[in-house]
Amino acid sequence: MAGNEPGYEHPIAATMKHLFAVAEAEVRHAVARVDAEVVPQVRRESAAALRELASQLEKLGRKLDGEGTPPR
């Protein structure tokens, strides 16, 4: 019987192994693309947003301290 011979692999098992290998390669490719293209852009935009936030917080702090309002 062919299914019991050493080294025999059912055709469905072989197909599944191939599909899993292809899927794994696609996931690796997607992760590499995200690392190369998306992450640097997010970091740049995050840095700009943090700088803007710091500026706004400094303005708020001055306003709360009374520096931004004229004396009465």
C-alpha positions in Angstrom: 0.0 0.0 0.0 1.5 3.3 -1.1 0.3 5.3 1.9 2.3 3.2 4.4 5.6 3.3 2.6 8.4 5.3 4.2 8.9 8.7 2.6 5.4 8.7 1.1 3.6 12.0 1.4 -0.1 12.3 0.5 -0.7 14.8 -2.4 -2.9 16.9 -0.2 -0.2 17.1 2.5 2.4 18.1 -0.2 0.0 20.8 -1.5 -0.7 22.1 2.0 3.1 22.3 2.7 3.6 24.3 -0.5 0.7 26.7 0.3 2.0 27.3 3.8 5.5 28.0 2.4 4.0 30.5 -0.1 1.9 32.1 2.6 4.9 32.4 4.9 6.9 34.1 2.2 4.1 36.6 1.5 3.8 37.5 5.2 7.6 38.0 5.4 7.4 40.2 2.3 4.6 42.2 3.8 6.4 42.7 7.1 9.6 43.8 5.3 7.6 46.3 3.3 5.9 47.7 6.4 9.3 47.9 8.1 10.9 49.6 5.1 8.1 52.0 4.0 5.5 52.5 6.7 7.5 52.6 9.9 9.9 55.4 8.8 7.0 57.6 7.7 5.1 57.0 10.9 8.2 57.9 12.9 8.7 61.2 10.9 5.0 62.1 11.3 5.1 61.2 15.0 8.1 63.4 15.6 6.4 66.3 13.9 3.3 65.8 15.9 5.2 65.6 19.1 7.0 68.9 18.3 3.7 70.6 17.6 2.3 69.2 20.8 5.3 70.5 22.7 4.8 73.9 21.2 1.1 74.0 22.1 1.8 72.8 25.6 4.4 75.6 26.0 1.8 78.2 24.9 -0.7 76.8 27.3 1.8 76.9 30.1 2.6 80.5 29.4 -1.1 81.3 29.3 -1.7 79.6 32.6 1.3 81.4 34.1 -0.1 84.7 32.9 2.7 85.5 30.5 0.4 85.5 27.5 -2.2 87.9 28.9 -1.7 91.7 29.2 -1.8 93.1 32.8 -5.1 94.6 33.9 
